[in-house]
Every structure is written in C-alpha cells, then in structure tokens.
Amino acid sequence: QVRLVESGGGLVQAGGSLRLSCAASGSISRLNAMGWYRQAPRKSRELVATITSGGSTNYADSVKGRFTISRDNAKNTVYLQMNSLKPEDTAVYYCNVKNLITTTMYWGQGTQVTVSS
C-alpha cells in the first residue's frame, strides 16, 4: 500500500505563489511517475503536472511557464511551485503516484488552493 500526505495549500491573492508538497510512503516502485491533478467545483479532475522517477516532466498548457514540478527521490516527495496564480487555478489539488509497470495509481486526500481576485 502507498500513502500520500499533501501540504502547502491555502488562500493567496492573484499573482501570488504557493508551494505544494506531497510525501509518499509504502511500497513504491522505483519506476514511477508522481504528479498533481486538480478539481474545481463542478468540473472534472484534470492533470496539472507530472514527473517521472527519471525526471521527465509534463505540464498542462494552462500552467506552463507558471508552475514547476520537482521531486526528491531520496525522500519520495514531489513538489509543485505555483507562481503567478490566477483565480482560475482555484481547486482541490491531489497528489498522485503511478506505478509505470502495473499502471496502478494512488491518490492523496487533496489540499485546497484558493486564489482571490
């Protein structure tokens, strides 16, 4: 089993920054991708950014140039640095770990990010 613990959400004004962290513990494959998804009210969950254990990254077009994903493999921790935040970034942000061999996915409990205009 894999457990994900997120932190770093909160309320920020438009143009501000936040940094999300997610620590994973348990049986984590060395070949994995960690990432962040978000879900706004009345919308489907969407990908924000992912990073593989080898360091390859992928971003949603809406956050390119503003958000940066990184990870510390020794700590099994993934980070999301969010700059130039916009009200439309308001959502619950979920941490995710995907086993690249079995495609099994694990989710965190979510952390609220609210950007005021």
Number of C-alpha atoms within 10 A of each C-alpha: 7 14 16 21 17 21 16 15 18 14 14 18 14 17 14 14 17 18 16 21 21 26 18 22 14 10 9 16 15 14 13 20 22 27 27 26 19 22 19 16 9 6 9 9 15 14 18 23 23 26 21 21 17 11 15 10 16 16 18 13 10 11 17 12 11 13 20 19 23 20 21 12 13 6 10 18 18 25 23 22 15 20 17 15 23 20 15 13 20 20 21 18 26 25 29 22 28 20 17 15 10 10 11 10 14 17 19 19 13 22 20 18 22 20 21 16 11
